Amino acid sequence: MKKMAAALSLDGGESPEMMMAENPVVVFSRRSCCMCQVMTILLSMVGVRAKVVEWEEEEAATGEVMVAEEGMPVVFIGGERIGGLERLMGMHLSGRLVSRLKAAGASFH
């Protein structure tokens, strides 16, 4: 598994750690990834507005961004890495996703 580079900063100089501390649900994705879109749609369907950080293909391939074992997308709930779409979908189908989101303080719309 590749790790996020310590010096990585996002738009506005915000570190990923700061972003996760300020947002209960954060999705790191690639712009052209259909699985990334499915993940954000699933979260939206359960009523959660996630903070989405989209990387360009070149950025995602450098190893300087957070990449889960299964690649992107990767979702963090309450600052904890959940994993990719398969893990998120499994949580949803087993009925554990909404309670996990509520426990993390996610805002529902």
Backbone as a ProteinNet text record, in pm:
[ID]
protein_1_A
[PRIMARY]
MKKMAAALSLDGGESPEMMMAENPVVVFSRRSCCMCQVMTILLSMVGVRAKVVEWEEEEAATGEVMVAEEGMPVVFIGGERIGGLERLMGMHLSGRLVSRLKAAGASFH
[TERTIARY]
83	0	88.2	53.5	127.5	69.1	154.3	111.8	114	42.2	40.9	172	227.9	351.1	322.8	411.4	390.3	376.5	443.4	441.2	324	240.8	129.7	33.3	-5.1	-109	-211.1	-329.8	-437.8	-463.8	-565.7	-599.5	-601.9	-538.5	-535.5	-436.5	-350.3	-250	-303.2	-426.7	-486.5	-430.2	-383.4	-331.4	-447.9	-426.1	-531.5	-577.4	-484.8	-520.9	-616.7	-587.2	-676.5	-813.4	-812.9	-938.6	-1023.1	-958.7	-1033.4	-1080.9	-1006.6	-1049.4	-1169.7	-1179.1	-1287.4	-1408.6	-1393.1	-1501.4	-1517.1	-1633.7	-1652.8	-1639.1	-1668	-1659.6	-1578.1	-1465.6	-1378	-1352.7	-1368.8	-1344	-1229.1	-1125.2	-1016	-1043.3	-1048.1	-1084.6	-1006.1	-1025.6	-971.8	-1087.2	-1060.3	-1165.4	-1238.7	-1168.2	-1229.4	-1273.8	-1276.4	-1306.1	-1455.7	-1517.1	-1660.8	-1691.5	-1599.7	-1621.5	-1622.6	-1543.2	-1541.3	-1676.9	-1734.1	-1865.4	-1971.4	-1962.5	-2058.2	-2049.6	-1928.3	-1910.8	-1978	-1955.5	-2015.7	-2167.2	-2216.2	-2361.5	-2420.8	-2355.3	-2403.6	-2411.5	-2306.7	-2308	-2419.2	-2438.5	-2545.3	-2682.8	-2697.8	-2826.9	-2864.7	-2765.5	-2797.8	-2808.6	-2789	-2812.3	-2690.7	-2570.7	-2448.5	-2377.4	-2334.3	-2252.6	-2106.9	-2034	-1893.2	-1805.4	-1691.1	-1588.4	-1515	-1514.5	-1451.6	-1328.1	-1216.4	-1090.7	-1061	-1065.4	-1042.3	-900.6	-830.3	-694.5	-698.8	-606.7	-588.2	-521.4	-536.8	-477.7	-328.1	-255.6	-111.2	-76.1	-153.2	-128.5	-153.5	-259.8	-296.1	-193.4	-123.8	-28	110.1	135.6	270.4	306.6	207.7	237.4	246.4	226.7	231.4	95	-4.3	-137.5	-178.2	-281.6	-325.2	-391	-341.4	-396.7	-420.6	-542.3	-575	-522.4	-519.7	-472.9	-549.4	-677.4	-759.3	-763.2	-683.1	-678.1	-776.4	-809.1	-904.6	-1039.6	-1145.8	-1156.9	-1127.7	-1100.2	-1084.9	-1162.7	-1238.2	-1321.1	-1273.1	-1277.4	-1247.9	-1374.6	-1411.1	-1526.2	-1475.7	-1497.1	-1448.5	-1297.1	-1227.7	-1081.8	-1022	-1104.5	-1056.1	-1074.9	-969.1	-979.5	-1070.1	-1177.9	-1270.5	-1223.1	-1180	-1132.4	-1204.6	-1217.7	-1275.9	-1424.7	-1474.7	-1617.6	-1672.1	-1596.5	-1643.8	-1670.9	-1579.3	-1598.6	-1716.5	-1727.1	-1837.2	-1970.9	-1977.6	-2100.3	-2134.3	-2033.8	-2057.1	-2115.6	-2064.1	-2119.1	-2264	-2292.8	-2428.8	-2523.3	-2484.3	-2571	-2593	-2494.4	-2508.6	-2582.5	-2614.8	-2688.4	-2600.7	-2468.4	-2378.3	-2335.5	-2360.1	-2307.7	-2369.6	-2499.9	-2565.3	-2528.3	-2526.4	-2489.5	-2345.1	-2257.7	-2116.8	-2104.8	-2180.5	-2179.5	-2232	-2340	-2396.5	-2298.1	-2231.4	-2134.3	-2016.5	-1984.4	-1873.9	-1915.7	-2045.5	-2093.5	-2120.1	-2143.8	-2173.1	-2305.5	-2311.9	-2436.8	-2519.8	-2643.8	-2737.3	-2823	-2848.8	-2931.6	-3062.4
-116.4	0	123.7	220.8	346	441	518.6	614.5	754.3	843.7	982.2	1046.8	1127.1	1198.2	1299.3	1310.2	1399	1543.7	1583.8	1723.3	1755.3	1658	1681.1	1782.6	1879.3	1972.6	1981.9	2020.2	2028.9	2174.3	2198.8	2336	2424.6	2541.1	2634.2	2595.5	2495.7	2456.8	2370.6	2326	2244.2	2102.5	2051.7	1915.5	1816.7	1694.4	1593	1566	1571.1	1547.8	1655.6	1783.1	1893.4	1876.1	1837.9	1819.7	1711.8	1600.9	1492.5	1530.9	1617.3	1663.2	1755.3	1828.9	1925.9	1868.3	1754.4	1693.7	1548.2	1509.8	1371.3	1267.7	1307.9	1213.8	1278.7	1215	1266.2	1154	1187.4	1092.6	1145.5	1064	1095.4	1015.9	1085.8	1019	1074.4	1010.1	1059.7	1118.6	1223.6	1291.6	1198.8	1114.3	1034.3	895.2	871.5	737.9	720.3	625.6	603.3	544.9	465.1	409	520.5	623.6	738.7	808.1	820.4	882.2	798.4	667.4	578.3	595.4	607.9	625.3	753.8	863.1	989.3	986.9	917.2	902.8	821.4	712.2	630	712.5	786.5	869.9	974.2	1030.8	1128.9	1064.9	943.1	874.1	843.5	822.6	800.7	934.1	1045.3	1177.1	1248.9	1201.3	1261	1340.7	1457.4	1539.5	1519	1450.7	1422.1	1531.7	1553.6	1639.1	1551.8	1593.4	1514.4	1587.2	1516.4	1569	1490	1558.4	1492	1519	1411.9	1420.6	1400.6	1463.4	1436.4	1299.4	1235.2	1102.9	1101	1203.9	1207.8	1216.1	1294.5	1308.1	1177	1108.3	983.2	874	881.7	778.1	800.1	914.5	945.1	878.5	832.1	775.9	883.9	1009.4	1118.5	1145.5	1075.9	1092.5	963.1	972.2	855.7	756.4	636.1	531.7	410	363.4	243.2	121.2	8.6	-114.6	-142.2	-110.8	-137.3	-18	83.1	200.1	306.5	393.1	499.1	459.5	500.3	597.5	536.3	622.7	579.5	678.7	624.5	708.9	699.6	813.1	822.2	866	796.2	833.5	853.6	973.4	1005.5	997.4	1027.8	1024.5	886.7	784.1	646.6	600.3	542.7	493	371.6	384.2	272.5	185.8	248.6	176.5	223.1	133.8	167	142.7	145.8	131.9	-1.1	-107.9	-239.8	-242.6	-185.6	-181.1	-91.9	24.5	115.9	51	-14	-81.9	-195.7	-268.8	-375.5	-321.9	-208.3	-146	-105.2	-51.5	-8.8	-128.8	-233	-350.1	-423.4	-415.9	-483	-395.5	-271.8	-183.1	-108.9	-113.2	-47.5	92.8	131.2	257.8	379	386.7	505.4	524.2	416.9	431.1	476.7	429.3	471.7	619.8	662.8	803.2	892.2	849.6	927.7	935.6	824.4	823.3	916.4	934.6	1022.1	1168.5	1194.8	1332.2	1386.3	1296.9	1341.3	1414.8	1521	1596.3	1536.7	1516.6	1460.3	1572.5	1569.1	1673.5	1618.7
0	0	0	-82.9	-86.3	16.2	78	179.4	121.4	186.6	147.2	187.5	98.9	131.3	240.5	337	450.5	408.3	301.8	259.8	167.9	137.4	46.7	104	24.9	66	-45.6	-8.8	-104.4	-137.9	-216	-252.9	-129.8	-140.8	-29.7	77.3	52.3	150	263	253.8	359.1	351.8	465.4	466.3	468.3	418.5	424.1	567.4	662.5	802	852.7	817	855.6	791.3	664.6	593.1	659.8	698.9	762.3	901.4	970.5	1102.3	1091.2	981.3	962.5	891	825.6	747.1	787.8	837.1	880.7	769.3	644.9	533.3	421.8	387.4	281.8	181.8	54.1	-54.5	-138.1	-156.7	-248.4	-375	-488.3	-612.5	-730.1	-844.7	-970.6	-1050.3	-1124.8	-1201.6	-1298.1	-1366.8	-1473.1	-1427.2	-1298.6	-1245.9	-1221.9	-1293.4	-1276	-1138.1	-1080.9	-947.3	-842	-865.8	-776.1	-777.6	-896	-908.2	-839.5	-852.4	-786.4	-634.7	-581.6	-437.4	-390	-459.1	-415.6	-432.1	-534.5	-551.4	-437.2	-398.6	-288	-159.5	-130.4	-10.1	-16.5	-131.9	-149.9	-132.5	-181.6	-171	-26.4	60.3	201.3	274.2	199.4	255	308	275.6	329.4	221	258.8	168.1	207.4	123.8	150.4	90.6	151.9	94.3	-6.3	-132.7	-238	-288.5	-288.5	-341.5	-468.1	-581.1	-709.2	-757.7	-790.6	-842.9	-993	-1061.1	-1203.6	-1214.9	-1328.6	-1349.7	-1319.1	-1363.9	-1344.3	-1195.9	-1119.8	-976.1	-904.2	-939.8	-874.1	-900.5	-1012.9	-1049.8	-989	-928.6	-881.5	-750.3	-675.1	-544	-438.4	-477.3	-380.9	-320	-364.9	-309.6	-240.7	-160	-85.7	-179.7	-181.3	-265.5	-178	-177.6	-101.8	-175.6	-106.7	-169.6	-298.1	-295.9	-413.8	-508.3	-484.4	-571.2	-526.7	-616.7	-585.2	-640	-579.2	-472.2	-336.2	-242	-103.8	-17.5	78	163.1	307.3	374.8	516.9	587.3	692.6	774.1	915.2	967.8	1101	1111.2	1001.6	1000.4	983.2	975.8	959.4	815.7	759.7	623	618.7	540.9	523	407.3	300.2	182.8	59.1	-34.9	-163.7	-171.1	-293	-317.7	-266.9	-284.9	-241.7	-90.7	-11.5	134.3	171.6	105.1	134.1	99	-15.6	-57	39.3	84.7	182.6	311.8	357.6	479	456.4	338.9	307	302.9	232.6	218.5	350.6	440.6	569.9	672	633.5	723.6	822.7	806.5	901.6	860.3	735.5	685.4	754.4	760.8	816.7	962.8	1040.5	1181.6	1196.4	1109.3	1111.6	1076.9	977.2	938	1050.2	1113.5	1224.7	1339.7	1371.7	1480.9	1452.6	1325.8	1287.3	1281.7	1297.3	1295	1156.3	1060.4	924.7	923.4	844.6	832.9	720.4	750	652.4	597.8	469.6	407.9	363.4
[MASK]
+++++++++++++++++++++++++++++++++++++++++++++++++++++++++++++++++++++++++++++++++++++++++++++++++++++++++++++

